[in-house]
């Protein structure tokens, strides 16, 4: 299959609550980037995290195998450092080949959970 997607993506709104309601890990409050690589080669992906009151952190590195998807929880990113909880942030994602990025948040601070998902913003250049 021909690769689809873009190489630069942005998630302008991120927030990981420090409190969760329900069994872990299924109902742990989290942010996730679902990365889709339809291409025939692995995609090397770099993430930079931006904050309102401090310098950016990163890069974080992941790889999405060819013709696969990776559901990456921001809660699990720990190198170079964990993403702080209860802190607004944004993320820029750069890949060495075209991918598609979807952003999801599960907020389980109360028993009535909230789930939000949207396609991330992609940079306008072709692949």
Chimera marker file (.cmm) of the C-alpha trace (Angstrom):
<marker_set name="trace">
<marker id="1" x="0.000" y="0.000" z="0.000" r="1" g="1" b="0" radius="0.5"/>
<marker id="2" x="1.178" y="3.498" z="-0.791" r="1" g="1" b="0" radius="0.5"/>
<marker id="3" x="2.177" y="5.537" z="2.257" r="1" g="1" b="0" radius="0.5"/>
<marker id="4" x="-0.354" y="8.142" z="3.365" r="1" g="1" b="0" radius="0.5"/>
<marker id="5" x="-0.065" y="10.975" z="5.842" r="1" g="1" b="0" radius="0.5"/>
<marker id="6" x="2.341" y="13.768" z="6.633" r="1" g="1" b="0" radius="0.5"/>
<marker id="7" x="5.720" y="14.075" z="8.329" r="1" g="1" b="0" radius="0.5"/>
<marker id="8" x="4.954" y="16.931" z="10.762" r="1" g="1" b="0" radius="0.5"/>
<marker id="9" x="2.002" y="16.958" z="13.159" r="1" g="1" b="0" radius="0.5"/>
<marker id="10" x="0.970" y="19.088" z="16.144" r="1" g="1" b="0" radius="0.5"/>
<marker id="11" x="-1.266" y="18.499" z="19.138" r="1" g="1" b="0" radius="0.5"/>
<marker id="12" x="-1.875" y="21.962" z="20.536" r="1" g="1" b="0" radius="0.5"/>
<marker id="13" x="-3.770" y="20.892" z="23.664" r="1" g="1" b="0" radius="0.5"/>
<marker id="14" x="-2.519" y="18.288" z="26.111" r="1" g="1" b="0" radius="0.5"/>
<marker id="15" x="-3.205" y="17.595" z="29.772" r="1" g="1" b="0" radius="0.5"/>
<marker id="16" x="-2.695" y="14.447" z="31.847" r="1" g="1" b="0" radius="0.5"/>
<marker id="17" x="-4.778" y="14.431" z="35.059" r="1" g="1" b="0" radius="0.5"/>
<marker id="18" x="-3.009" y="13.018" z="38.099" r="1" g="1" b="0" radius="0.5"/>
<marker id="19" x="-6.201" y="11.415" z="39.416" r="1" g="1" b="0" radius="0.5"/>
<marker id="20" x="-8.097" y="8.448" z="37.977" r="1" g="1" b="0" radius="0.5"/>
<marker id="21" x="-11.254" y="6.571" z="38.863" r="1" g="1" b="0" radius="0.5"/>
<marker id="22" x="-11.520" y="2.896" z="37.959" r="1" g="1" b="0" radius="0.5"/>
<marker id="23" x="-9.198" y="-0.036" z="37.319" r="1" g="1" b="0" radius="0.5"/>
<marker id="24" x="-5.675" y="0.550" z="36.035" r="1" g="1" b="0" radius="0.5"/>
<marker id="25" x="-4.389" y="0.568" z="33.408" r="1" g="1" b="0" radius="0.5"/>
<marker id="26" x="-7.636" y="0.517" z="31.409" r="1" g="1" b="0" radius="0.5"/>
<marker id="27" x="-9.220" y="3.529" z="33.108" r="1" g="1" b="0" radius="0.5"/>
<marker id="28" x="-6.109" y="5.474" z="34.083" r="1" g="1" b="0" radius="0.5"/>
<marker id="29" x="-6.519" y="9.070" z="32.911" r="1" g="1" b="0" radius="0.5"/>
<marker id="30" x="-4.234" y="9.502" z="29.909" r="1" g="1" b="0" radius="0.5"/>
<marker id="31" x="-3.369" y="11.228" z="26.667" r="1" g="1" b="0" radius="0.5"/>
<marker id="32" x="-2.470" y="9.151" z="23.620" r="1" g="1" b="0" radius="0.5"/>
<marker id="33" x="-1.227" y="9.671" z="20.097" r="1" g="1" b="0" radius="0.5"/>
<marker id="34" x="-2.300" y="6.921" z="17.740" r="1" g="1" b="0" radius="0.5"/>
<marker id="35" x="0.356" y="6.747" z="15.024" r="1" g="1" b="0" radius="0.5"/>
<marker id="36" x="-0.455" y="4.961" z="11.747" r="1" g="1" b="0" radius="0.5"/>
<marker id="37" x="2.292" y="3.934" z="9.333" r="1" g="1" b="0" radius="0.5"/>
<marker id="38" x="0.823" y="2.515" z="6.105" r="1" g="1" b="0" radius="0.5"/>
<marker id="39" x="4.212" y="2.533" z="4.388" r="1" g="1" b="0" radius="0.5"/>
<marker id="40" x="6.558" y="-0.348" z="3.630" r="1" g="1" b="0" radius="0.5"/>
<marker id="41" x="9.367" y="0.887" z="5.924" r="1" g="1" b="0" radius="0.5"/>
<marker id="42" x="9.441" y="1.625" z="9.666" r="1" g="1" b="0" radius="0.5"/>
<marker id="43" x="8.811" y="5.258" z="10.615" r="1" g="1" b="0" radius="0.5"/>
<marker id="44" x="11.184" y="6.851" z="13.117" r="1" g="1" b="0" radius="0.5"/>
<marker id="45" x="9.227" y="9.419" z="15.114" r="1" g="1" b="0" radius="0.5"/>
<marker id="46" x="10.393" y="12.262" z="17.355" r="1" g="1" b="0" radius="0.5"/>
<marker id="47" x="8.187" y="14.153" z="19.823" r="1" g="1" b="0" radius="0.5"/>
<marker id="48" x="8.915" y="17.532" z="21.440" r="1" g="1" b="0" radius="0.5"/>
<marker id="49" x="6.737" y="18.681" z="24.362" r="1" g="1" b="0" radius="0.5"/>
<marker id="50" x="6.034" y="22.410" z="24.849" r="1" g="1" b="0" radius="0.5"/>
<marker id="51" x="4.791" y="24.151" z="28.012" r="1" g="1" b="0" radius="0.5"/>
<marker id="52" x="3.356" y="27.557" z="28.932" r="1" g="1" b="0" radius="0.5"/>
<marker id="53" x="6.001" y="28.382" z="31.536" r="1" g="1" b="0" radius="0.5"/>
<marker id="54" x="9.211" y="26.446" z="30.749" r="1" g="1" b="0" radius="0.5"/>
<marker id="55" x="11.472" y="25.299" z="27.974" r="1" g="1" b="0" radius="0.5"/>
<marker id="56" x="10.431" y="22.386" z="25.731" r="1" g="1" b="0" radius="0.5"/>
<marker id="57" x="11.376" y="18.808" z="26.629" r="1" g="1" b="0" radius="0.5"/>
<marker id="58" x="12.543" y="16.149" z="24.212" r="1" g="1" b="0" radius="0.5"/>
<marker id="59" x="13.078" y="14.667" z="21.909" r="1" g="1" b="0" radius="0.5"/>
<marker id="60" x="11.254" y="11.467" z="22.760" r="1" g="1" b="0" radius="0.5"/>
<marker id="61" x="11.840" y="8.719" z="20.184" r="1" g="1" b="0" radius="0.5"/>
<marker id="62" x="9.543" y="5.915" z="19.052" r="1" g="1" b="0" radius="0.5"/>
<marker id="63" x="9.381" y="3.713" z="15.985" r="1" g="1" b="0" radius="0.5"/>
<marker id="64" x="6.218" y="2.619" z="14.185" r="1" g="1" b="0" radius="0.5"/>
<marker id="65" x="6.803" y="-0.598" z="12.225" r="1" g="1" b="0" radius="0.5"/>
<marker id="66" x="5.829" y="-0.783" z="8.552" r="1" g="1" b="0" radius="0.5"/>
<marker id="67" x="2.110" y="-1.302" z="7.952" r="1" g="1" b="0" radius="0.5"/>
<marker id="68" x="1.329" y="-0.988" z="11.677" r="1" g="1" b="0" radius="0.5"/>
<marker id="69" x="-0.178" y="1.341" z="14.245" r="1" g="1" b="0" radius="0.5"/>
<marker id="70" x="1.254" y="2.414" z="17.594" r="1" g="1" b="0" radius="0.5"/>
<marker id="71" x="-0.985" y="3.655" z="20.397" r="1" g="1" b="0" radius="0.5"/>
<marker id="72" x="1.449" y="5.767" z="22.376" r="1" g="1" b="0" radius="0.5"/>
<marker id="73" x="0.333" y="6.916" z="25.828" r="1" g="1" b="0" radius="0.5"/>
<marker id="74" x="2.008" y="10.176" z="26.780" r="1" g="1" b="0" radius="0.5"/>
<marker id="75" x="1.806" y="8.929" z="30.390" r="1" g="1" b="0" radius="0.5"/>
<marker id="76" x="4.386" y="6.267" z="29.463" r="1" g="1" b="0" radius="0.5"/>
<marker id="77" x="6.977" y="8.664" z="28.028" r="1" g="1" b="0" radius="0.5"/>
<marker id="78" x="9.830" y="8.920" z="30.518" r="1" g="1" b="0" radius="0.5"/>
<marker id="79" x="13.043" y="9.578" z="28.570" r="1" g="1" b="0" radius="0.5"/>
<marker id="80" x="14.357" y="12.263" z="28.718" r="1" g="1" b="0" radius="0.5"/>
<marker id="81" x="11.781" y="12.856" z="31.515" r="1" g="1" b="0" radius="0.5"/>
<marker id="82" x="8.182" y="12.125" z="32.454" r="1" g="1" b="0" radius="0.5"/>
<marker id="83" x="5.551" y="14.536" z="31.236" r="1" g="1" b="0" radius="0.5"/>
<marker id="84" x="4.232" y="16.319" z="34.353" r="1" g="1" b="0" radius="0.5"/>
<marker id="85" x="0.655" y="15.626" z="35.449" r="1" g="1" b="0" radius="0.5"/>
<marker id="86" x="-1.902" y="18.404" z="35.900" r="1" g="1" b="0" radius="0.5"/>
<marker id="87" x="0.132" y="20.617" z="33.552" r="1" g="1" b="0" radius="0.5"/>
<marker id="88" x="-1.009" y="21.984" z="30.172" r="1" g="1" b="0" radius="0.5"/>
<marker id="89" x="1.309" y="21.084" z="27.295" r="1" g="1" b="0" radius="0.5"/>
<marker id="90" x="1.463" y="20.786" z="23.514" r="1" g="1" b="0" radius="0.5"/>
<marker id="91" x="3.359" y="18.396" z="21.266" r="1" g="1" b="0" radius="0.5"/>
<marker id="92" x="5.051" y="18.511" z="17.852" r="1" g="1" b="0" radius="0.5"/>
<marker id="93" x="5.555" y="15.148" z="16.170" r="1" g="1" b="0" radius="0.5"/>
<marker id="94" x="8.052" y="14.695" z="13.338" r="1" g="1" b="0" radius="0.5"/>
<marker id="95" x="8.482" y="11.473" z="11.376" r="1" g="1" b="0" radius="0.5"/>
<marker id="96" x="11.042" y="10.493" z="8.761" r="1" g="1" b="0" radius="0.5"/>
<marker id="97" x="8.237" y="9.237" z="6.504" r="1" g="1" b="0" radius="0.5"/>
<marker id="98" x="4.508" y="9.991" z="6.181" r="1" g="1" b="0" radius="0.5"/>
<marker id="99" x="2.278" y="8.883" z="9.066" r="1" g="1" b="0" radius="0.5"/>
<marker id="100" x="-1.211" y="9.757" z="10.341" r="1" g="1" b="0" radius="0.5"/>
<marker id="101" x="-1.698" y="10.997" z="13.938" r="1" g="1" b="0" radius="0.5"/>
<marker id="102" x="-4.875" y="10.901" z="16.009" r="1" g="1" b="0" radius="0.5"/>
<marker id="103" x="-5.015" y="12.403" z="19.514" r="1" g="1" b="0" radius="0.5"/>
<marker id="104" x="-7.113" y="10.865" z="22.321" r="1" g="1" b="0" radius="0.5"/>
<marker id="105" x="-7.704" y="11.780" z="25.966" r="1" g="1" b="0" radius="0.5"/>
<marker id="106" x="-9.360" y="9.670" z="28.654" r="1" g="1" b="0" radius="0.5"/>
<marker id="107" x="-10.290" y="11.752" z="31.694" r="1" g="1" b="0" radius="0.5"/>
<marker id="108" x="-11.379" y="9.436" z="34.486" r="1" g="1" b="0" radius="0.5"/>
<marker id="109" x="-11.141" y="11.848" z="37.411" r="1" g="1" b="0" radius="0.5"/>
<marker id="110" x="-14.741" y="10.981" z="38.237" r="1" g="1" b="0" radius="0.5"/>
<marker id="111" x="-16.863" y="7.855" z="37.747" r="1" g="1" b="0" radius="0.5"/>
<marker id="112" x="-18.512" y="9.439" z="34.673" r="1" g="1" b="0" radius="0.5"/>
<marker id="113" x="-15.517" y="9.161" z="32.347" r="1" g="1" b="0" radius="0.5"/>
<marker id="114" x="-14.906" y="11.511" z="29.433" r="1" g="1" b="0" radius="0.5"/>
<marker id="115" x="-13.236" y="10.442" z="26.182" r="1" g="1" b="0" radius="0.5"/>
<marker id="116" x="-12.139" y="12.910" z="23.517" r="1" g="1" b="0" radius="0.5"/>
<marker id="117" x="-10.455" y="12.164" z="20.213" r="1" g="1" b="0" radius="0.5"/>
<marker id="118" x="-9.503" y="14.167" z="17.116" r="1" g="1" b="0" radius="0.5"/>
<marker id="119" x="-7.078" y="14.129" z="14.231" r="1" g="1" b="0" radius="0.5"/>
<marker id="120" x="-3.953" y="16.134" z="15.056" r="1" g="1" b="0" radius="0.5"/>
<marker id="121" x="-3.052" y="19.198" z="12.974" r="1" g="1" b="0" radius="0.5"/>
<marker id="122" x="-0.789" y="18.271" z="10.076" r="1" g="1" b="0" radius="0.5"/>
<marker id="123" x="1.747" y="20.534" z="8.417" r="1" g="1" b="0" radius="0.5"/>
<marker id="124" x="0.588" y="21.505" z="4.932" r="1" g="1" b="0" radius="0.5"/>
<marker id="125" x="3.373" y="20.128" z="2.721" r="1" g="1" b="0" radius="0.5"/>
<marker id="126" x="2.840" y="16.899" z="0.822" r="1" g="1" b="0" radius="0.5"/>
<marker id="127" x="4.173" y="13.775" z="2.554" r="1" g="1" b="0" radius="0.5"/>
<link id1="1" id2="2" r="1" g="1" b="0" radius="0.2"/>
<link id1="2" id2="3" r="1" g="1" b="0" radius="0.2"/>
<link id1="3" id2="4" r="1" g="1" b="0" radius="0.2"/>
<link id1="4" id2="5" r="1" g="1" b="0" radius="0.2"/>
<link id1="5" id2="6" r="1" g="1" b="0" radius="0.2"/>
<link id1="6" id2="7" r="1" g="1" b="0" radius="0.2"/>
<link id1="7" id2="8" r="1" g="1" b="0" radius="0.2"/>
<link id1="8" id2="9" r="1" g="1" b="0" radius="0.2"/>
<link id1="9" id2="10" r="1" g="1" b="0" radius="0.2"/>
<link id1="10" id2="11" r="1" g="1" b="0" radius="0.2"/>
<link id1="11" id2="12" r="1" g="1" b="0" radius="0.2"/>
<link id1="12" id2="13" r="1" g="1" b="0" radius="0.2"/>
<link id1="13" id2="14" r="1" g="1" b="0" radius="0.2"/>
<link id1="14" id2="15" r="1" g="1" b="0" radius="0.2"/>
<link id1="15" id2="16" r="1" g="1" b="0" radius="0.2"/>
<link id1="16" id2="17" r="1" g="1" b="0" radius="0.2"/>
<link id1="17" id2="18" r="1" g="1" b="0" radius="0.2"/>
<link id1="18" id2="19" r="1" g="1" b="0" radius="0.2"/>
<link id1="19" id2="20" r="1" g="1" b="0" radius="0.2"/>
<link id1="20" id2="21" r="1" g="1" b="0" radius="0.2"/>
<link id1="21" id2="22" r="1" g="1" b="0" radius="0.2"/>
<link id1="22" id2="23" r="1" g="1" b="0" radius="0.2"/>
<link id1="23" id2="24" r="1" g="1" b="0" radius="0.2"/>
<link id1="24" id2="25" r="1" g="1" b="0" radius="0.2"/>
<link id1="25" id2="26" r="1" g="1" b="0" radius="0.2"/>
<link id1="26" id2="27" r="1" g="1" b="0" radius="0.2"/>
<link id1="27" id2="28" r="1" g="1" b="0" radius="0.2"/>
<link id1="28" id2="29" r="1" g="1" b="0" radius="0.2"/>
<link id1="29" id2="30" r="1" g="1" b="0" radius="0.2"/>
<link id1="30" id2="31" r="1" g="1" b="0" radius="0.2"/>
<link id1="31" id2="32" r="1" g="1" b="0" radius="0.2"/>
<link id1="32" id2="33" r="1" g="1" b="0" radius="0.2"/>
<link id1="33" id2="34" r="1" g="1" b="0" radius="0.2"/>
<link id1="34" id2="35" r="1" g="1" b="0" radius="0.2"/>
<link id1="35" id2="36" r="1" g="1" b="0" radius="0.2"/>
<link id1="36" id2="37" r="1" g="1" b="0" radius="0.2"/>
<link id1="37" id2="38" r="1" g="1" b="0" radius="0.2"/>
<link id1="38" id2="39" r="1" g="1" b="0" radius="0.2"/>
<link id1="39" id2="40" r="1" g="1" b="0" radius="0.2"/>
<link id1="40" id2="41" r="1" g="1" b="0" radius="0.2"/>
<link id1="41" id2="42" r="1" g="1" b="0" radius="0.2"/>
<link id1="42" id2="43" r="1" g="1" b="0" radius="0.2"/>
<link id1="43" id2="44" r="1" g="1" b="0" radius="0.2"/>
<link id1="44" id2="45" r="1" g="1" b="0" radius="0.2"/>
<link id1="45" id2="46" r="1" g="1" b="0" radius="0.2"/>
<link id1="46" id2="47" r="1" g="1" b="0" radius="0.2"/>
<link id1="47" id2="48" r="1" g="1" b="0" radius="0.2"/>
<link id1="48" id2="49" r="1" g="1" b="0" radius="0.2"/>
<link id1="49" id2="50" r="1" g="1" b="0" radius="0.2"/>
<link id1="50" id2="51" r="1" g="1" b="0" radius="0.2"/>
<link id1="51" id2="52" r="1" g="1" b="0" radius="0.2"/>
<link id1="52" id2="53" r="1" g="1" b="0" radius="0.2"/>
<link id1="53" id2="54" r="1" g="1" b="0" radius="0.2"/>
<link id1="54" id2="55" r="1" g="1" b="0" radius="0.2"/>
<link id1="55" id2="56" r="1" g="1" b="0" radius="0.2"/>
<link id1="56" id2="57" r="1" g="1" b="0" radius="0.2"/>
<link id1="57" id2="58" r="1" g="1" b="0" radius="0.2"/>
<link id1="58" id2="59" r="1" g="1" b="0" radius="0.2"/>
<link id1="59" id2="60" r="1" g="1" b="0" radius="0.2"/>
<link id1="60" id2="61" r="1" g="1" b="0" radius="0.2"/>
<link id1="61" id2="62" r="1" g="1" b="0" radius="0.2"/>
<link id1="62" id2="63" r="1" g="1" b="0" radius="0.2"/>
<link id1="63" id2="64" r="1" g="1" b="0" radius="0.2"/>
<link id1="64" id2="65" r="1" g="1" b="0" radius="0.2"/>
<link id1="65" id2="66" r="1" g="1" b="0" radius="0.2"/>
<link id1="66" id2="67" r="1" g="1" b="0" radius="0.2"/>
<link id1="67" id2="68" r="1" g="1" b="0" radius="0.2"/>
<link id1="68" id2="69" r="1" g="1" b="0" radius="0.2"/>
<link id1="69" id2="70" r="1" g="1" b="0" radius="0.2"/>
<link id1="70" id2="71" r="1" g="1" b="0" radius="0.2"/>
<link id1="71" id2="72" r="1" g="1" b="0" radius="0.2"/>
<link id1="72" id2="73" r="1" g="1" b="0" radius="0.2"/>
<link id1="73" id2="74" r="1" g="1" b="0" radius="0.2"/>
<link id1="74" id2="75" r="1" g="1" b="0" radius="0.2"/>
<link id1="75" id2="76" r="1" g="1" b="0" radius="0.2"/>
<link id1="76" id2="77" r="1" g="1" b="0" radius="0.2"/>
<link id1="77" id2="78" r="1" g="1" b="0" radius="0.2"/>
<link id1="78" id2="79" r="1" g="1" b="0" radius="0.2"/>
<link id1="79" id2="80" r="1" g="1" b="0" radius="0.2"/>
<link id1="80" id2="81" r="1" g="1" b="0" radius="0.2"/>
<link id1="81" id2="82" r="1" g="1" b="0" radius="0.2"/>
<link id1="82" id2="83" r="1" g="1" b="0" radius="0.2"/>
<link id1="83" id2="84" r="1" g="1" b="0" radius="0.2"/>
<link id1="84" id2="85" r="1" g="1" b="0" radius="0.2"/>
<link id1="85" id2="86" r="1" g="1" b="0" radius="0.2"/>
<link id1="86" id2="87" r="1" g="1" b="0" radius="0.2"/>
<link id1="87" id2="88" r="1" g="1" b="0" radius="0.2"/>
<link id1="88" id2="89" r="1" g="1" b="0" radius="0.2"/>
<link id1="89" id2="90" r="1" g="1" b="0" radius="0.2"/>
<link id1="90" id2="91" r="1" g="1" b="0" radius="0.2"/>
<link id1="91" id2="92" r="1" g="1" b="0" radius="0.2"/>
<link id1="92" id2="93" r="1" g="1" b="0" radius="0.2"/>
<link id1="93" id2="94" r="1" g="1" b="0" radius="0.2"/>
<link id1="94" id2="95" r="1" g="1" b="0" radius="0.2"/>
<link id1="95" id2="96" r="1" g="1" b="0" radius="0.2"/>
<link id1="96" id2="97" r="1" g="1" b="0" radius="0.2"/>
<link id1="97" id2="98" r="1" g="1" b="0" radius="0.2"/>
<link id1="98" id2="99" r="1" g="1" b="0" radius="0.2"/>
<link id1="99" id2="100" r="1" g="1" b="0" radius="0.2"/>
<link id1="100" id2="101" r="1" g="1" b="0" radius="0.2"/>
<link id1="101" id2="102" r="1" g="1" b="0" radius="0.2"/>
<link id1="102" id2="103" r="1" g="1" b="0" radius="0.2"/>
<link id1="103" id2="104" r="1" g="1" b="0" radius="0.2"/>
<link id1="104" id2="105" r="1" g="1" b="0" radius="0.2"/>
<link id1="105" id2="106" r="1" g="1" b="0" radius="0.2"/>
<link id1="106" id2="107" r="1" g="1" b="0" radius="0.2"/>
<link id1="107" id2="108" r="1" g="1" b="0" radius="0.2"/>
<link id1="108" id2="109" r="1" g="1" b="0" radius="0.2"/>
<link id1="109" id2="110" r="1" g="1" b="0" radius="0.2"/>
<link id1="110" id2="111" r="1" g="1" b="0" radius="0.2"/>
<link id1="111" id2="112" r="1" g="1" b="0" radius="0.2"/>
<link id1="112" id2="113" r="1" g="1" b="0" radius="0.2"/>
<link id1="113" id2="114" r="1" g="1" b="0" radius="0.2"/>
<link id1="114" id2="115" r="1" g="1" b="0" radius="0.2"/>
<link id1="115" id2="116" r="1" g="1" b="0" radius="0.2"/>
<link id1="116" id2="117" r="1" g="1" b="0" radius="0.2"/>
<link id1="117" id2="118" r="1" g="1" b="0" radius="0.2"/>
<link id1="118" id2="119" r="1" g="1" b="0" radius="0.2"/>
<link id1="119" id2="120" r="1" g="1" b="0" radius="0.2"/>
<link id1="120" id2="121" r="1" g="1" b="0" radius="0.2"/>
<link id1="121" id2="122" r="1" g="1" b="0" radius="0.2"/>
<link id1="122" id2="123" r="1" g="1" b="0" radius="0.2"/>
<link id1="123" id2="124" r="1" g="1" b="0" radius="0.2"/>
<link id1="124" id2="125" r="1" g="1" b="0" radius="0.2"/>
<link id1="125" id2="126" r="1" g="1" b="0" radius="0.2"/>
<link id1="126" id2="127" r="1" g="1" b="0" radius="0.2"/>
</marker_set>
